[in-house]
């Protein structure tokens, strides 16, 4: 049995998967953060299934992109459970989860999550379900210029960009309204597949994936960033005596 934890955005979820079947899941919307809701949800889903953490086969967690604090809550909890239970941990990118249900349709797929400042974190998959580029933050104009021909647009950020997409792509755009619970289901399924294939992650080095750091007193910057990768401050010069 594998436990899946997703706190990428305001919408979060936990799920349990047994082999190839999701046996329980719970999704919710947090007004402030997931600190108060996450662990009670984990305890509840385990108790409802008659399990303890030590009986899990592994823990899967969504890595982002997403909210800075939200991701830290989920990944910290997943690491703690993995450490205490001595079980493997598996990280999966959040945009991969958003795109997963549509990768075998034979149509290119674009998954989006809002990133603020009228931009979205985006990923593109070709008609064969293979990534055509890495996750990146972009504007609607930049994204529409990348996509040629019919495409499926999905993910939590898609409704905010619906007018831009339909205006630029018309009948070539198929917009899928997001279902919050679908992302944690995809995490449970992909996490189980990776666990069965032996594709686990290192507990110490697994980190959230941020496409830019939060703007606390500084302008937001684009680019894939992992937690802890910050510029080293230069030492202050002492005044001349």
C-alpha angles and dihedrals in degrees: 000000000000127000118216122201124189123177098150096130140359085295112073137171148179127208142175123219126192111199102309099343129085104224100180139007141170128191130184145168118242118209095201113004142324098248095101098038106041106069095042087052091050092048091047096050092047094047092046088056094043093244138131125208090254090061094058120105092213148326125249122197136185110243101196157195090222143096114344097227094034093057092047091055094052097042093046091052092047091049092049093051092046092049097046095043092040091229130140121265126218125195123201128184115251095228089053087057093050092050099040100091092056104042095099098051094095091241128104113260131214118191121194139191121182114254100180130246089073090297135114136207105240144183132189129211125188125233089272092058095253122130114255094192144358124271113281142166116245145152125257091256092052093048096048090052090058098053120078123183130354117349142171114232115201143151137083093294097052099092093056089056098039095110092049092049098047092042092054102034106024112179091002090071123082108189117201116203108229122247110203095214093053094073096059090045089055089048091052092050096044092042091053092048091052092046092052090049092050092245098143129150134237110261094215099047101038108113139169117268113232122184087201137359121253117274102243103155093330136079114265114257128208126227137084109289130178123212111277097023099121131143114269107243117238115240114259116253116245115234115254114257 
